[in-house]
Amino acid sequence: MLRKALDPEQGPAHWPNGLQLRPWAPATGPAAHALLLETEQLEPGLTCAQWLEQLQADPEVSPHLCLTVFDANGLAGFAMGWASTFIRHLAVQPHARRQGLGTALLAQLFFMYSQRGEVLVDLTLRADNTAARRLYAQAGMFEFRRYTL
């Protein structure tokens, strides 16, 4: 589990050129679901309809903390923060990686949480996900708990 102390002076994200942040819309569900499956952040057998149903029933899910970023090809990145100041998902399409989109998604969630007066944000990730570990470390997150199966 990783954690970051939030800066109350944190500003909003700076988005890479050609990318547009849009509010969450259920119509984005299939593309977000496919991206989360591709990045192994959802159970393989979970259908899009099941996932969207789970989101609607989950009190932790807040649509304004679901970030969707689009480029000319469609959904380029997706992030979901929970109401309890926990980052549940962050995924970037392969063609949109290494352009600063992951950093911008994190920065925007950090900003949104700090605007609520939150002081810490947490997330979990697989230990073997070295690219994500590098991204989160660059964003100032540190490991504070390790879970083993």
GROMACS elastic network, one bead per residue, 0.5 to 0.9 nm:
[ bonds ]
;  ai    aj funct       b0    kb
    1   122     6  0.69211   500
    1   123     6  0.57387   500
    1   125     6  0.67750   500
    1   142     6  0.82874   500
    1   143     6  0.57187   500
    1   144     6  0.60621   500
    1   145     6  0.50639   500
    1   146     6  0.59159   500
    1   147     6  0.75612   500
    2   121     6  0.83755   500
    2   122     6  0.55377   500
    2   123     6  0.53555   500
    2   124     6  0.60521   500
    2   125     6  0.80353   500
    2   136     6  0.81100   500
    2   141     6  0.59001   500
    2   142     6  0.51529   500
    2   144     6  0.58269   500
    2   145     6  0.71383   500
    2   146     6  0.87976   500
    3   120     6  0.68070   500
    3   121     6  0.56333   500
    3   123     6  0.66125   500
    3   124     6  0.88780   500
    3   140     6  0.84480   500
    3   141     6  0.51831   500
    3   142     6  0.54486   500
    3   143     6  0.64189   500
    3   144     6  0.66204   500
    4   110     6  0.88603   500
    4   119     6  0.84001   500
    4   120     6  0.56063   500
    4   121     6  0.54247   500
    4   122     6  0.65860   500
    4   139     6  0.83555   500
    4   140     6  0.62430   500
    4   142     6  0.65600   500
    5   118     6  0.89625   500
    5   119     6  0.57183   500
    5   121     6  0.66999   500
    5   140     6  0.82640   500
    5   141     6  0.79335   500
    6     9     6  0.86533   500
    6    10     6  0.75673   500
    6   110     6  0.65824   500
    6   111     6  0.82099   500
    6   113     6  0.79199   500
    6   114     6  0.61460   500
    6   118     6  0.71333   500
    6   120     6  0.54401   500
    6   121     6  0.70563   500
    7    10     6  0.52295   500
    7    11     6  0.89950   500
    7   110     6  0.82271   500
    7   111     6  0.83368   500
    7   114     6  0.67410   500
    7   119     6  0.73709   500
    8    11     6  0.86334   500
    8   111     6  0.82078   500
    8   114     6  0.54490   500
    8   115     6  0.72756   500
    8   117     6  0.73360   500
    8   118     6  0.83323   500
    8   119     6  0.77327   500
    9   111     6  0.85134   500
    9   114     6  0.79529   500
    9   115     6  0.89387   500
   10    13     6  0.89701   500
   10   107     6  0.81634   500
   10   110     6  0.73655   500
   10   111     6  0.55431   500
   10   114     6  0.70285   500
   10   115     6  0.85034   500
   11    14     6  0.89281   500
   11   107     6  0.80694   500
   11   108     6  0.81098   500
   11   110     6  0.87180   500
   11   111     6  0.58261   500
   12   104     6  0.86562   500
   12   107     6  0.67145   500
   12   108     6  0.54486   500
   12   109     6  0.85945   500
   12   110     6  0.83254   500
   12   111     6  0.54733   500
   12   112     6  0.78138   500
   13   103     6  0.83186   500
   13   104     6  0.51382   500
   13   105     6  0.72071   500
   13   106     6  0.80990   500
   13   107     6  0.51532   500
   13   109     6  0.85396   500
   13   110     6  0.88818   500
   13   111     6  0.75148   500
   14   104     6  0.61109   500
   14   107     6  0.82006   500
   14   108     6  0.83900   500
   15    18     6  0.83511   500
   15    19     6  0.64739   500
   15    20     6  0.75725   500
   15    21     6  0.81197   500
   15   100     6  0.76637   500
   15   101     6  0.68895   500
   15   104     6  0.59235   500
   15   105     6  0.84769   500
   16    19     6  0.59960   500
   16    20     6  0.87611   500
   16    99     6  0.67837   500
   16   100     6  0.63237   500
   16   101     6  0.65526   500
   16   104     6  0.79021   500
   17    20     6  0.85381   500
   18    70     6  0.83795   500
   18    71     6  0.60032   500
   18    72     6  0.76131   500
   19    69     6  0.63579   500
   19    70     6  0.55511   500
   19    72     6  0.80967   500
   19    76     6  0.79810   500
   19   101     6  0.84629   500
   20    68     6  0.83065   500
   20    69     6  0.53590   500
   20    70     6  0.51993   500
   20    71     6  0.65476   500
   21    67     6  0.69978   500
   21    68     6  0.58498   500
   21    70     6  0.65284   500
   22    25     6  0.85156   500
   22    67     6  0.70033   500
   22    68     6  0.55652   500
   22    69     6  0.60800   500
   22    70     6  0.74643   500
   23    63     6  0.79805   500
   23    64     6  0.69444   500
   23    65     6  0.89803   500
   23    66     6  0.74433   500
   23    67     6  0.65342   500
   23    68     6  0.65411   500
   23    69     6  0.87733   500
   24    27     6  0.85028   500
   24    28     6  0.70626   500
   24    29     6  0.86523   500
   24    63     6  0.60192   500
   24    64     6  0.69025   500
   24    65     6  0.83427   500
   24    66     6  0.57438   500
   24    67     6  0.62836   500
   24    68     6  0.61760   500
   25    28     6  0.55265   500
   25    29     6  0.73021   500
   25    63     6  0.82262   500
   25    68     6  0.87678   500
   26    29     6  0.51355   500
   26    30     6  0.83364   500
   26    52     6  0.79415   500
   27    30     6  0.70667   500
   27    31     6  0.84396   500
   28    31     6  0.56239   500
   28    32     6  0.61770   500
   28    33     6  0.85389   500
   28    68     6  0.80064   500
   28    75     6  0.78926   500
   29    32     6  0.51503   500
   29    33     6  0.58522   500
   29    34     6  0.84803   500
   29    48     6  0.70789   500
   29    49     6  0.86867   500
   29    51     6  0.86470   500
   29    52     6  0.69434   500
   30    33     6  0.50517   500
   30    34     6  0.60999   500
   30    35     6  0.86073   500
   30    48     6  0.60211   500
   30    49     6  0.85475   500
   30    52     6  0.89693   500
   31    34     6  0.51544   500
   31    35     6  0.62104   500
   31    36     6  0.86591   500
   31    74     6  0.83976   500
   31    75     6  0.65632   500
   32    35     6  0.51098   500
   32    36     6  0.61499   500
   32    37     6  0.85750   500
   32    48     6  0.89497   500
   32    68     6  0.82204   500
   32    75     6  0.74195   500
   32    77     6  0.81266   500
   32    78     6  0.64741   500
   32    91     6  0.87229   500
   33    36     6  0.51688   500
   33    37     6  0.61550   500
   33    38     6  0.85751   500
   33    42     6  0.80530   500
   33    47     6  0.81368   500
   33    48     6  0.58689   500
   33    51     6  0.75109   500
   33    52     6  0.86008   500
   34    37     6  0.51010   500
   34    38     6  0.60927   500
   34    39     6  0.86564   500
   34    48     6  0.79923   500
   35    38     6  0.50129   500
   35    39     6  0.62073   500
   35    40     6  0.85482   500
   35    41     6  0.86090   500
   35    75     6  0.87069   500
   35    77     6  0.82386   500
   35    78     6  0.80586   500
   35    91     6  0.68547   500
   35    92     6  0.76051   500
   35    93     6  0.68498   500
   36    39     6  0.51366   500
   36    40     6  0.60735   500
   36    41     6  0.50405   500
   36    42     6  0.58856   500
   36    78     6  0.84720   500
   36    89     6  0.78279   500
   36    90     6  0.83444   500
   36    91     6  0.66339   500
   37    41     6  0.58812   500
   37    42     6  0.52976   500
   37    43     6  0.71975   500
   37    44     6  0.64122   500
   37    46     6  0.86633   500
   38    41     6  0.77148   500
   38    42     6  0.85927   500
   38    93     6  0.89175   500
   39    42     6  0.80918   500
   39    91     6  0.68542   500
   39    92     6  0.85100   500
   39    93     6  0.87804   500
   40    43     6  0.72643   500
   40    44     6  0.76248   500
   41    44     6  0.88504   500
   41    89     6  0.71678   500
   41    90     6  0.87715   500
   41    91     6  0.85206   500
   42    45     6  0.84416   500
   42    46     6  0.70436   500
   42    51     6  0.87365   500
   43    46     6  0.55490   500
   44    47     6  0.82381   500
   46    49     6  0.82710   500
   46    50     6  0.62427   500
   46    51     6  0.64513   500
   47    50     6  0.51749   500
   47    51     6  0.61733   500
   47    52     6  0.86419   500
   48    51     6  0.50255   500
   48    52     6  0.60976   500
   48    53     6  0.84607   500
   49    52     6  0.52253   500
   49    53     6  0.61016   500
   49    54     6  0.86185   500
   50    53     6  0.50410   500
   50    54     6  0.61776   500
   50    55     6  0.86807   500
   51    54     6  0.50546   500
   51    55     6  0.62746   500
   51    56     6  0.87788   500
   52    55     6  0.50146   500
   52    56     6  0.63128   500
   52    57     6  0.87507   500
   53    56     6  0.52035   500
   53    57     6  0.63649   500
   53    58     6  0.87053   500
   54    57     6  0.51836   500
   54    58     6  0.60416   500
   55    58     6  0.52346   500
   55    59     6  0.82770   500
   55    60     6  0.85359   500
   55    61     6  0.61863   500
   55    62     6  0.88310   500
   56    59     6  0.79503   500
   56    61     6  0.74955   500
   57    60     6  0.89576   500
   57    61     6  0.83425   500
   58    61     6  0.56284   500
   58    62     6  0.88214   500
   59    62     6  0.76346   500
   59    82     6  0.88026   500
   59    83     6  0.79424   500
   60    81     6  0.85972   500
   60    82     6  0.50975   500
   60    84     6  0.66410   500
   61    64     6  0.88797   500
   61    65     6  0.76888   500
   61    66     6  0.82121   500
   61    80     6  0.80514   500
   61    81     6  0.74776   500
   61    82     6  0.53406   500
   61    83     6  0.63149   500
   62    65     6  0.54777   500
   62    66     6  0.69728   500
   62    80     6  0.85019   500
   62    81     6  0.76496   500
   62    82     6  0.64842   500
   62    83     6  0.62552   500
   63    66     6  0.52059   500
   63    67     6  0.83622   500
   63    80     6  0.84588   500
   64    67     6  0.74229   500
   64    81     6  0.88104   500
   65    79     6  0.78870   500
   65    80     6  0.57786   500
   65    81     6  0.50674   500
   65    82     6  0.68323   500
   65    83     6  0.78285   500
   65   109     6  0.72087   500
   65   112     6  0.78270   500
   65   113     6  0.89992   500
   66    78     6  0.73147   500
   66    79     6  0.57477   500
   66    81     6  0.62917   500
   66    82     6  0.85490   500
   67    77     6  0.79606   500
   67    78     6  0.55490   500
   67    79     6  0.50498   500
   67    80     6  0.62469   500
   67    81     6  0.83940   500
   67   105     6  0.73267   500
   67   108     6  0.85101   500
   67   109     6  0.83073   500
   68    75     6  0.68961   500
   68    76     6  0.77913   500
   68    77     6  0.59814   500
   68    79     6  0.67774   500
   68    80     6  0.88467   500
   68   105     6  0.88495   500
   69    74     6  0.83730   500
   69    75     6  0.59352   500
   69    76     6  0.56206   500
   69    77     6  0.51026   500
   69    78     6  0.63818   500
   69    79     6  0.88687   500
   69   101     6  0.85125   500
   69   105     6  0.84866   500
   70    73     6  0.74376   500
   70    74     6  0.52240   500
   70    76     6  0.50304   500
   70    77     6  0.69280   500
   71    74     6  0.54250   500
   71    75     6  0.65157   500
   71    76     6  0.58887   500
   71    77     6  0.89782   500
   71    96     6  0.85298   500
   72    75     6  0.85522   500
   72    76     6  0.87338   500
   73    76     6  0.73898   500
   75    78     6  0.75581   500
   75    92     6  0.86870   500
   75    93     6  0.77061   500
   76    91     6  0.85741   500
   76    92     6  0.58699   500
   76    93     6  0.52399   500
   76    94     6  0.84666   500
   76    95     6  0.79236   500
   76    96     6  0.60038   500
   76    97     6  0.87705   500
   76   101     6  0.83545   500
   77    90     6  0.75816   500
   77    91     6  0.56358   500
   77    93     6  0.60364   500
   77    96     6  0.77773   500
   77   101     6  0.71545   500
   77   102     6  0.76074   500
   77   105     6  0.79300   500
   78    89     6  0.74205   500
   78    90     6  0.57531   500
   78    91     6  0.53629   500
   78    92     6  0.64983   500
   78    93     6  0.87944   500
   78   102     6  0.89284   500
   78   105     6  0.77190   500
   79    87     6  0.76702   500
   79    88     6  0.76130   500
   79    89     6  0.51309   500
   79    91     6  0.63599   500
   79    92     6  0.86802   500
   79   102     6  0.88170   500
   79   105     6  0.64964   500
   79   106     6  0.79624   500
   79   109     6  0.82225   500
   80    86     6  0.87198   500
   80    87     6  0.60613   500
   80    88     6  0.55362   500
   80    90     6  0.65366   500
   80   109     6  0.83945   500
   81    84     6  0.82273   500
   81    85     6  0.67268   500
   81    86     6  0.56981   500
   81    88     6  0.55793   500
   81    89     6  0.70594   500
   81    90     6  0.87679   500
   81   109     6  0.68852   500
   81   113     6  0.89296   500
   82    85     6  0.56928   500
   82    86     6  0.51774   500
   82    87     6  0.60930   500
   82    88     6  0.64488   500
   83    86     6  0.71685   500
   84    87     6  0.89027   500
   84   121     6  0.85995   500
   85   113     6  0.67919   500
   85   118     6  0.74199   500
   85   120     6  0.72072   500
   85   121     6  0.51703   500
   85   122     6  0.67051   500
   85   123     6  0.88579   500
   86   120     6  0.88788   500
   86   121     6  0.56260   500
   86   123     6  0.55757   500
   86   124     6  0.87338   500
   87    90     6  0.75028   500
   87   106     6  0.87170   500
   87   109     6  0.80442   500
   87   121     6  0.72978   500
   87   122     6  0.62713   500
   87   123     6  0.50533   500
   87   124     6  0.79512   500
   88   122     6  0.89196   500
   88   123     6  0.65211   500
   88   124     6  0.77405   500
   89   123     6  0.85736   500
   90   102     6  0.73802   500
   90   105     6  0.75839   500
   90   106     6  0.79982   500
   91   102     6  0.73670   500
   92    95     6  0.82664   500
   92    96     6  0.63797   500
   92    97     6  0.62044   500
   92   101     6  0.72239   500
   92   102     6  0.65569   500
   93    96     6  0.53380   500
   93    97     6  0.64933   500
   94    97     6  0.54488   500
   94    98     6  0.89312   500
   95    98     6  0.87909   500
   96    99     6  0.64472   500
   96   100     6  0.86491   500
   96   101     6  0.72522   500
   97   100     6  0.72866   500
   97   101     6  0.68917   500
   97   102     6  0.75704   500
   98   101     6  0.74449   500
   98   102     6  0.81719   500
   99   102     6  0.81113   500
   99   103     6  0.88466   500
  100   103     6  0.52298   500
  100   104     6  0.61393   500
  100   105     6  0.87076   500
  101   105     6  0.61206   500
  101   106     6  0.86069   500
  102   105     6  0.51499   500
  102   106     6  0.62787   500
  102   107     6  0.85810   500
  102   135     6  0.73955   500
  103   106     6  0.52106   500
  103   107     6  0.60848   500
  103   108     6  0.86150   500
  103   135     6  0.69514   500
  103   136     6  0.82447   500
  103   138     6  0.84603   500
  103   139     6  0.70330   500
  104   108     6  0.60526   500
  104   109     6  0.86205   500
  105   108     6  0.52130   500
  105   109     6  0.63717   500
  105   110     6  0.86543   500
  106   109     6  0.52152   500
  106   110     6  0.61004   500
  106   111     6  0.85418   500
  106   136     6  0.83559   500
  106   139     6  0.76363   500
  107   111     6  0.60460   500
  107   112     6  0.85854   500
  107   139     6  0.79009   500
  108   112     6  0.61327   500
  108   113     6  0.86015   500
  109   112     6  0.50302   500
  109   113     6  0.61061   500
  109   114     6  0.84541   500
  110   113     6  0.52559   500
  110   114     6  0.60579   500
  110   115     6  0.85601   500
  110   120     6  0.89843   500
  110   121     6  0.75514   500
  111   114     6  0.51087   500
  111   115     6  0.60969   500
  111   116     6  0.87766   500
  112   115     6  0.51441   500
  112   116     6  0.66418   500
  113   116     6  0.51800   500
  113   117     6  0.66981   500
  113   118     6  0.55200   500
  113   119     6  0.79783   500
  113   120     6  0.84477   500
  113   121     6  0.78122   500
  114   118     6  0.50957   500
  114   119     6  0.66622   500
  114   120     6  0.85332   500
  115   118     6  0.73661   500
  118   121     6  0.77490   500
  121   141     6  0.88841   500
  122   141     6  0.84369   500
  125   128     6  0.84614   500
  125   129     6  0.71080   500
  125   132     6  0.78464   500
  125   133     6  0.80108   500
  126   129     6  0.55073   500
  126   130     6  0.86988   500
  126   132     6  0.89020   500
  126   133     6  0.88964   500
  127   130     6  0.73833   500
  127   133     6  0.80577   500
  127   146     6  0.87791   500
  128   131     6  0.88315   500
  128   133     6  0.86048   500
  129   132     6  0.55677   500
  129   133     6  0.62787   500
  129   134     6  0.88291   500
  130   134     6  0.61286   500
  130   135     6  0.86355   500
  131   134     6  0.51932   500
  131   135     6  0.63295   500
  131   136     6  0.87590   500
  132   135     6  0.50096   500
  132   136     6  0.61166   500
  132   137     6  0.84669   500
  133   136     6  0.52307   500
  133   137     6  0.60277   500
  133   138     6  0.85536   500
  133   141     6  0.88820   500
  134   137     6  0.51498   500
  134   138     6  0.61573   500
  134   139     6  0.86462   500
  135   138     6  0.52373   500
  135   139     6  0.63725   500
  135   140     6  0.89703   500
  135   141     6  0.88907   500
  136   140     6  0.64805   500
  136   141     6  0.53310   500
  136   142     6  0.77428   500
  137   140     6  0.51131   500
  137   141     6  0.50051   500
  137   142     6  0.63270   500
  137   143     6  0.89110   500
  138   141     6  0.73573   500
  143   146     6  0.74237   500
